[in-house]
Amino acid sequence: MEKLSIPRKTIRLNVALQVLAMLVLLIAVNYFSFNHYARADFSRSQKFVLSDQTKRVLRELKKPVRVTVFSRRPCAHRKPGFSPMCKIFSRN
């Protein structure tokens, strides 16, 4: 049988392309996850989920509600959009 030999340049190119593909994939997943932030409560007791009554009250609100948040770490000291709380409460 004849032994197949693959040139080293081909192997290097293949490895470089694989590393590049992984970096592109990692950057794409990071970008997507940063722009599509979602929270979920996977606790067994559903401790951090709004009750049905609260959801109903919120649905039935007719006018916009003004919310004042007191925090030890104000949003002004953070990068814009860094904190989900800052992102939510910075809407006008």
Secondary structure, DSSP 8 states (H G I E B T S, - for coil): -------HHHHHHHHHHHHHHHHHHHHHHHHHHHHS-------TT-TTS--HHHHHHHHT--S--------SS-GGGS-TT-SHHHHHHT--
